[in-house]
């Protein structure tokens, strides 16, 4: 599995054809060519998009793309979240949007968070 951020709409066709044996799942912001998140998942895994975890960025102060996947390998299942907050958007508003999704995991299962922070 490989998680990417800032995939840009210009590159989507390229990303979909890079790795043989992997499916590229992505979310890109409409109305712009920048930002976006993508996840390569090896075809041997069962993968389901979890739309119910989607973080809606309906506020003009926050632009966020996010993709949540349930990956199953035999008996074990994992939830992978790829989240990109656009620079210069309000961090506190983003945290308010992101917190309910994090609380789902904190209350229900152990979790690991992997992130990149661009300053």
N, C-alpha and C positions, 0 to 999 in steps of 0.2 A: 504494500500500500504506500502511496506517495500523495501527500497533501500539498497543494500549491495555492498561493494567494497572488493577487494582482496579475491574473492571467490575461487580461485585455481581450476584448471581443475580436480583435484582428487575428488572434492566434488560435481560435477555437478549432478550426478545421485541421490545423497542424497538430494540435494536442490530441485530437481524436484518432490520429493515425501514427503516433510515435511508437508506442510499445505494443508489440504483438502479444496477445494473450492477456491483455488488460482492458477493462472498460473504463472510459473516462466519463465521470459524472461531474457536472459543473452547474454553477449559478452565476449569471452575469447581470449587472444592473442595466435596465432598459434606459435608453436615452443617452447613453455615454459609452465610450469604448474602453474606459479604464476600469480598474478594480476587478472584482470577480474572484471566485474560489473554484478550485477543481480538485477532484480526488481520483487517482488511479486505483482501481481495485482489480486484483488478479482474478481471472475468470474462474478459478477453482473454488472461490468463495461465493456463498449465497449473499446477495446484497439487496437491501430494501431501503428506499428513500423514506425517511421519517418526516413527512410534511407537517405533522402535528407539533414538531419541535421548532419549526421555522420562526425566526425572530423577524417580525415585521418592522420595517423602518418607515413608518408613516409620518414621522416628524421631519420637518424640513431641517432640523438641526443635526440629524443623524442619518448618514447613509451607510448601510451595512448589507453585505451579502453573506449568506450562510447556507450551509448544506449539512444535513444530518443523515448519516447512514447507519444502518444496522448490518454488521458483518457477521456471518455465521460460518464457523469452520467445524463441522461435526456437531459436537455437544456445546461448544463454547460460542457465546455471542458477545459482541462488542459494539458499542455505539461510538461512532467517530463524528466529531463536529469540526467543520472547517468554517471559520468566521473571519471576515475582513471588515474592519471599520475604516472608512475613508479618513485620511488625515484632515485636520482642520474641522472635523465635526465634534460636537460636544461630547466629551468623555463621560460626564455625569449622566447625560440623557442616554448614552449607550449602555452604561452600567444598569440603569433602571430597566431598559429593555432586555438585557442579557440575564439579569438576576433570576427571573422566574424559571427560565430554562435550566440554569444551574441548580436551582432548588429542587427540581424534579430528580436530578441525579443524586444530590446530597441526601435526600430523604429516602431514596429507594435502593441505592447500590453504591459499592465502592467505585471510585472513578479516578482517572488521571486526566489532567489538562495539559495539553501541549500548545504552546502559543509562540508567535513571533511578535515582537513589539517594534514598531518603526517610530522613531522620534523625530 
